[in-house]
Amino acid sequence: MTRLNQRRQSSLFRRRLPRQSNTLNGMFAGNDYLSLSQHPEVIAAAQQALNDWGAGSSGSPLLSGYCLQHQALEQELAEWLGVQRTLLFNSGFAANHGVLTTLPESGTIHFDRLSHASLIDGIRHSKKRFKRFHHNALHELNANPGDWLVTEGTFSMDGDRAPAAALATTVAEQKLNLILDDAHGLGVWNSAGLGSFASLNKQTRLLTGTFGKAFGVAGAFVAGNDDDIETLVQFCREYIYSTAFPPSQAAAIRASLAIIRSDEGERRRQQLAQHIDRFKSYMRQAGLATIDSDSPIQTWVIGDDEAVMTAAQLLREQGIWVSAVRPPTVPAGTSRIRISLQSGHTEQHLKALTQALDKVAQQLPSHVLNHAPNQTPSQGVAE
C-alpha cells in the first residue's frame, strides 16, 4: 500500500475546504490577527500599485523583479525594527529555510522541539550538526560559543511564547547566534507591535517574520546586519532563484506597516488583547483542556484525531470556522482545535463561538474529553 493510500485510510488525511466569503462572521481559523486584510487603506495601496506597476514583478530580485516599492518596504521595515537591513522573501518557509541553509557555516544548531516545520527543514538541509531541546527548556542547552540557537517568539500551534528573559541571558552568557522567528508575534503585542523582538533585539542576530499574519497580506522578510543580509543576497537560493512578489503586494504591506506603527494599530492590539482575555476566561469556566497562551492562538486540546475532526465538522455546521490540527503538525496525542482571534471580532462573534463550543463539547463522548491533556504538550516534536 502506498503512503497516499495509507493516509487516505487514516484519521490524518487532510482536505482543503474553500472559504465562502471574506467576512469575519464565524471565521476563527485565519491568522489575520489585526484584521488588516480588508482594511480600506491596505486595499487602496494595492490597487494604486496595480495601476502603477502592473500585476507582477516580472522577474527575480536580482534581474528585473526588485522595484521602488520593494526597496521602500525594506527601508521602512529596517527603521521600524531598528536594524541595519531587511530582505524580502515570498514566504516564511522560504525565509527560514534560506537563512538556515545559507548562513550557519560552523557550530552546532540548537532548536526548540516545537519549532515550525520550515525551521526544522532548514536545519536538516543545512547539513550542520544539530541538537533539539524540550519546549522552552533552555536549561538543557550545552552549547559552545559561536553555536546557533533557533526558536520561535510566539509558537504557531501552542500560542505560547519563548521565555524572553531567559533567552536573552542564555544567548549573552553562552555567546550564541540567535535566529528568532516571530511570525506570530510581530504586530500583535509589545511596544509598537514589536513582539518578542522588542526585548530580544540586542541578542538577536537574525529575525524572520511574515506578512501573512498581523499584516494581513502575504510574504516574509529577514532582518539583521548588513553583512548577513548581503550574504543572503549573494548566496541564498530561495532568494536568488524566485520571482519577487508583486509591487502591489509590497505596497499593501507598507500600508499595513504604517497602521501597525500608528495609534490605530495600538487600538487594534488593545482590542485583540481584550478578546484574548475574554476567551481564556470562557475556556477556564467551561473546563475545556487548553494550552496557556496570551496570544491570538488559542487551543482546545482534545487529543483524539477522530474526535477533533468531528468537533471541527460540528462547529462548521453551526457556522464556526476553526482549524482541526493533527499529527504530524502537532505531537501525537495532542490533536486540537486551533482558534485564531482577531481584533475585528465583535462580542457577538465571540458569543457565537463560545455557544457553539458549549454545544459541541456536550456532543462529544465523555471519555474523549476526559482523555485530553491538561497541560502544554511540551515533550513532543512538531514535525
For each residue, the residues with C-beta under 8 A, 3 or more apart:
1: 5 6
2: 5 6
3: 6 7
4: 7 8
5: 1 2 8 9
6: 1 2 3 9 10
7: 3 4 10 12 13
8: 4 5 13
9: 5 6 13
10: 6 7 13
11: 305 306 309 326
12: 7 305 326 327 328
13: 7 8 9 10
14:
15:
16:
17:
18:
19: 22 27 321
20:
21:
22: 19 37 38
23: 26 27
24: 27 35 342 344 345 346 349
25: 319 349
26: 23 319 320 321 349 352
27: 19 23 24 30 321 342
28: 320 321 322 339 340 341 353
29: 321 322 323 338 340
30: 27 340 342
31: 184 212 213 214 296 340
32: 35 36 37 213 214 216 342
33: 184 187 188 213 214 272 296 340 341 342 343
34: 187 188 214 215 216 259 260 265 268 269 272 342 343 344
35: 24 32 38 39 216 268 342 343 344 345
36: 32 39 42 214 215 216 217 256 259 260
37: 22 32 42 216 217
38: 22 35 42 43 216 344
39: 35 36 42 43 216 255 256 259
40: 43 44
41: 44 45 255 258 259
42: 36 37 38 39 45 46 216 217 252 255 256 259
43: 38 39 40 46 47 252
44: 40 41 47 48 255
45: 41 42 48 49 251 252 254 255
46: 42 43 49 50 248 249 251 252 255
47: 43 44 50 51 248
48: 44 45 51 52 251
49: 45 46 52 53 69 246 247 248 250 251 252
50: 46 47 53 54 55 248
51: 47 48
52: 48 49 247
53: 49 50 67 69 246 247 248
54: 50 58 247
55: 50 246 248
56: 243 246
57: 64 65 66 67 70 243 244 245 246 247
58: 54 64 65 243
59: 63 64 65 243 244
60: 63 65 240 241 242 243 244
61: 65 66 70 88 233 239 240 244
62: 65 66 233 240
63: 59 60
64: 57 58 59
65: 57 58 59 60 61 62 70 243 244
66: 57 61 62 70 71 244
67: 53 57 70 71 244 247 250
68: 71 72
69: 49 53 72 73 247 248 250 251 254
70: 57 61 65 66 67 73 74 88 244 247 250
71: 66 67 68 74 75
72: 68 69 75 76 250 254
73: 69 70 76 77 88 250 253 254 257
74: 70 71 77 78 85 86 87 88 221
75: 71 72 78 79
76: 72 73 79 80 254 257
77: 73 74 80 81 86 221 223 257
78: 74 75 81 82 83 84 85 86 223
79: 75 76 82
80: 76 77 192 194 257 261
81: 77 78 86 194 197 201 207 223
82: 78 79 201
83: 78 86 201 207 223 224 225
84: 78 224 225 226 229
85: 74 78 223 224 225 226 229 230
86: 74 77 78 81 83 221 222 223 229
87: 74 221 222 223 229 232 233 239
88: 61 70 73 74 219 220 221 244 245 250
89: 92 94 95 98 219 220 221 222 238 239 242
90: 94 219 220 238 242 243 244 245
91: 94 95 210 212 218 219 220
92: 89 95 96 116 118 181 183 208 209 210 212 220
93: 96 97 117 118 121
94: 89 90 91 97 98 220 238 239 242
95: 89 91 92 98 99 118 208 210 220 221 222 238
96: 92 93 99 100 116 118 119 122 181 208
97: 93 94 100 101 118 121 122 125 238
98: 89 94 95 101 102 122 222 232 236 237 238 239
99: 95 96 102 103 122 179 206 208 222 232 236
100: 96 97 103 104 109 119 122 123 125 126 150 179
101: 97 98 122 125 126 236 237 238
102: 98 99 231 232 235 236 237
103: 99 100 206 228 231 232
104: 100 107 109 126 128 148 177
105:
106: 146
107: 104 128 144 146 147 148 177
108: 128 129 130 131 143 144 147 148
109: 100 104 123 126 128 129 130 131 147 148 150
110: 130 131 132 133 141 143 147 148 149 150 176
111: 115 119 120 123 130 131 132 133 149 150 151
112: 115 132 133 135 136 150 151 152 155 162
113: 132 133 134 135 378 379 380 381 382
114: 135 152 155 157 158 378 380 381 382
115: 111 112 119 120 150 151 152 181 382
116: 92 96 119 120 152 156 181 183 382
117: 93 120 121 329 382 383
118: 92 93 95 96 97 121 122 181
119: 96 100 111 115 116 122 123 150 152 179 181
120: 111 115 116 117 123 124 382 383
121: 93 97 117 118 124 125
122: 96 97 98 99 100 101 118 119 125 126
123: 100 109 111 119 120 126 128 130 150
124: 120 121 130
125: 97 100 101 121 122
126: 100 101 104 109 122 123 130
127:
128: 104 107 108 109 123
129: 108 109
130: 108 109 110 111 123 124 126
131: 108 109 110 111 142
132: 110 111 112 113 381
133: 110 111 112 113 137 138 140 141
134: 113 137 140 378 379
135: 112 113 114 155 158 376 378 379
136: 112 160 162 163 378
137: 133 134 140 378
138: 133 141 163 166 167 170
139:
140: 133 134 137
141: 110 133 138 149 170 174
142: 131
143: 108 110 147 149 174 176
144: 107 108 147 174
145: 174 175 176
146: 106 107 175 176 177
147: 107 108 109 110 143 144 174 176 177
148: 104 107 108 109 110 176 177 178 179
149: 110 111 141 143 167 170 171 176 177 178 179
150: 100 109 110 111 112 115 119 123 178 179 181
151: 111 112 115 162 167 178 179 180 181
152: 112 114 115 116 119 155 156 162 180 181 182 183 184
153: 161 162 180 181 182 184 185 186 195 196 197 200
154: 159 160 161 162 182 183 184 185 188 195 196 295 297
155: 112 114 135 152 158 159 160 161 162 184 297
156: 116 152 159 183 184 297
157: 114 297 299 325 329 330 336 338 382
158: 114 135 155 291 293 297 299 376 377
159: 154 155 156 184 291 293 295 296 297 298 299
160: 136 154 155 291 292 293 294 295 376
161: 153 154 155 164 185 196 294 295
162: 112 136 151 152 153 154 155 167 180 196
163: 136 138 166 167
164: 161 167 168 196 199 200
165: 168 169 199
166: 138 163 169 170
167: 138 149 151 162 163 164 170 171 178 200 203
168: 164 165 171 172 199 200 202 203
169: 165 166 172 173
170: 138 141 149 166 167 173 174 176
171: 149 167 168 174 175 176 178 203
172: 168 169 175 203
173: 169 170
174: 141 143 144 145 147 170 171
175: 145 146 171 172
176: 110 143 145 146 147 148 149 170 171
177: 104 107 146 147 148 149 205 206
178: 148 149 150 151 167 171 200 203 204 205 206
179: 99 100 119 148 149 150 151 204 205 206 208
180: 151 152 153 162 196 197 200 204 206 207 208
181: 92 96 115 116 118 119 150 151 152 153 207 208 209
182: 152 153 154 185 186 195 196 197 207 208 209
183: 92 116 152 154 156 186 208 209 210 213 220
184: 31 33 152 153 154 155 156 159 188 213 295 296 297
185: 153 154 161 182 188 189 190 195 196 197 295
186: 153 182 183 193 194 195 197 209 213 214
187: 33 34 193 195 213 214 215 256 260 265
188: 33 34 154 184 185 193 195 213 214 269 272 295 296
189: 185 193 195 269 273 294 295
190: 185 193 194 195 196 198 199
191: 194 198
192: 80 198 260 261
193: 186 187 188 189 190 214 260 261 265 266 269
194: 80 81 186 190 191 197 198 201
195: 153 154 182 185 186 187 188 189 190 198
196: 153 154 161 162 164 180 182 185 190 199 200
197: 81 153 180 182 185 186 194 200 201 204 207
198: 190 191 192 194 195 201
199: 164 165 168 190 196
200: 153 164 167 168 178 180 196 197 203 204
201: 81 82 83 194 197 198 204 207
202: 168
203: 167 168 171 172 178 200
204: 178 179 180 197 200 201 207
205: 177 178 179 224 225 228
206: 99 103 177 178 179 180 222 223 224 228
207: 81 83 180 181 182 197 201 204 222 223 224
208: 92 95 96 99 179 180 181 182 183 220 221 222 223
209: 92 181 182 183 186 220 221 223
210: 91 92 95 183 213 215 219 220 221
211: 215 216 217 218 219 220 221 249 253 256
212: 31 91 92 215 216 217 218 219 220
213: 31 32 33 183 184 186 187 188 210 216
214: 31 32 33 34 36 186 187 188 193 256 260
215: 34 36 187 210 211 212 253 256 257 260
216: 32 34 35 36 37 38 39 42 211 212 213 256
217: 36 37 42 211 212 249 252 253 256
218: 91 211 212 245 249
219: 88 89 90 91 210 211 212 245 249 250 253
220: 88 89 90 91 92 94 95 183 208 209 210 211 212
221: 74 77 86 87 88 89 95 208 209 210 211
222: 86 87 89 95 98 99 206 207 208 229 232
223: 77 78 81 83 85 86 87 206 207 208 209 229
224: 83 84 85 205 206 207 228 229
225: 83 84 85 205 228 229
226: 84 85 229 230
227: 230 231
228: 103 205 206 224 225 231 232
229: 84 85 86 87 222 223 224 225 226 232 233
230: 85 226 227 233 234
231: 102 103 227 228 234 235 236
232: 87 98 99 102 103 222 228 229 235 236 239
233: 61 62 87 229 230 236 239 240
234: 230 231
235: 102 231 232 240
236: 98 99 101 102 231 232 233 239 240
237: 98 101 102 240 241
238: 89 90 94 95 97 98 101 241 242
239: 61 87 89 94 98 232 233 236 242
240: 60 61 62 233 235 236 237
241: 60 237 238
242: 60 89 90 94 238 239
243: 56 57 58 59 60 65 90
244: 57 59 60 61 65 66 67 70 88 90
245: 57 88 90 218 219 249 250
246: 49 53 55 56 57 249 250
247: 49 52 53 54 57 67 69 70 250 251
248: 46 47 49 50 53 55 69 251 252
249: 46 211 217 218 219 245 246 252 253
250: 49 67 69 70 72 73 88 219 245 246 247 253 254
251: 45 46 48 49 69 247 248 254 255
252: 42 43 45 46 49 217 248 249 255 256
253: 73 211 215 217 219 249 250 256 257
254: 45 69 72 73 76 250 251 257 258
255: 39 41 42 44 45 46 251 252 258 259
256: 36 39 42 187 211 214 215 216 217 252 253 259 260
257: 73 76 77 80 215 253 254 260 261
258: 41 254 255 261 262
259: 34 36 39 41 42 255 256 262 264 265 268
260: 34 36 187 192 193 214 215 256 257 265
261: 80 192 193 257 258 265
262: 258 259 265 266
263: 266 267
264: 259 267 268
265: 34 187 193 259 260 261 262 268 269
266: 193 262 263 269 270
267: 263 264 270 271
268: 34 35 259 264 265 271 272 343
269: 34 188 189 193 265 266 272 273 343
270: 266 267 273 274
271: 267 268 274 275 343
272: 33 34 188 268 269 275 276 296 341 342 343
273: 189 269 270 276 277
274: 270 271 277 278
275: 271 272 278 279 296 341 342 343 345 350
276: 272 273 279 280 294 295 296 298 341
277: 273 274 280 281
278: 274 275 281 282 350
279: 275 276 282 283 298 339 341 350 353 354
280: 276 277 283 284 290 293 298
281: 277 278 284 285
282: 278 279 285 286 350 354 357
283: 279 280 286 288 290 298 300
284: 280 281 287
285: 281 282
286: 282 283 354 357 358 361
287: 284
288: 283 300 357 361 369
289: 300 301 302 303 369 372 373 374
290: 280 283 293 298 299 300 301
291: 158 159 160 299 301 336 375 376 377
292: 160 376
293: 158 159 160 280 290 297 298 299
294: 160 161 189 276
295: 154 159 160 161 184 185 188 189 276 298
296: 31 33 159 184 188 272 275 276 340 341 342
297: 154 155 156 157 158 159 184 293 338 339 340
298: 159 276 279 280 283 290 293 295 338 339 340 341
299: 157 158 159 290 291 293 336 337 338 339
300: 283 288 289 290 311 336 337 339 357
301: 289 290 291 334 335 336 372 373 377
302: 289 307 308 311 335 336 337 364 368 369 372
303: 289 307 308 333 334 335 368 371 372 373
304: 307 308 335 368 371
305: 11 12 308 309 326 327 335
306: 11 309 310
307: 302 303 304 310 311 335 364 365 368
308: 302 303 304 305 311 312 324 325 326 335 336 337
309: 11 305 306 312 313 324 326
310: 306 307 313 314 364
311: 300 302 307 308 314 315 324 337 360 364
312: 308 309 315 316 322 323 324 337
313: 309 310 316 317
314: 310 311 317 318 359 360 363
315: 311 312 318 320 321 322 337 356 357 360
316: 312 313 319 320 321
317: 313 314
318: 314 315 352 356 359 360
319: 25 26 316 352 356
320: 26 28 315 316 352 353 356 357
321: 19 26 27 28 29 315 316
322: 28 29 312 315 337 338 339
323: 29 312 337 338 339 340
324: 308 309 311 312 335 336 337 338
325: 157 308 329 330 335 336 337 338
326: 11 12 305 308 309 329 330 335
327: 12 305 330 331 332 335
328: 12 382 383
329: 117 157 325 326 382
330: 157 325 326 327 334 335 336 377 380 382
331: 327 334 377 379 380 381 382
332: 327 380
333: 303 373 377 380
334: 301 303 330 331 373 377 380
335: 301 302 303 304 305 307 308 324 325 326 327 330
336: 157 291 299 300 301 302 308 324 325 330
337: 299 300 302 308 311 312 315 322 323 324 325
338: 29 157 297 298 299 322 323 324 325
339: 28 279 297 298 299 300 322 323 353
340: 28 29 30 31 33 296 297 298 323
341: 28 33 272 275 276 279 296 298 345
342: 24 27 30 32 33 34 35 272 275 296 345
343: 33 34 35 268 269 271 272 275
344: 24 34 35 38
345: 24 35 275 341 342 349 350
346: 24 349 350
347: 350 351
348: 351 352
349: 24 25 26 345 346 352 353
350: 275 278 279 282 345 346 347 353 354
351: 347 348 354 355
352: 26 318 319 320 348 349 355 356
353: 28 279 320 339 349 350 356 357
354: 279 282 286 350 351 357 358
355: 351 352 358 359
356: 315 318 319 320 352 353 359 360
357: 282 286 288 300 315 320 353 354 360 361
358: 286 354 355 361 362
359: 314 318 355 356 362 363
360: 311 314 315 318 356 357 363 364
361: 286 288 357 358 364 369
362: 358 359
363: 314 359 360
364: 302 307 310 311 360 361 368 369
365: 307 368 369
366: 369 370
367: 370 371
368: 302 303 304 307 364 365 371 372
369: 288 289 302 361 364 365 366 372
370: 366 367
371: 303 304 367 368
372: 289 301 302 303 368 369
373: 289 301 303 333 334 377
374: 289
375: 291 378
376: 135 158 160 291 292
377: 158 291 301 330 331 333 334 373 380
378: 113 114 134 135 136 137 375
379: 113 134 135 331
380: 113 114 330 331 332 333 334 377
381: 113 114 132 331
382: 113 114 115 116 117 120 157 328 329 330 331
383: 117 120 328
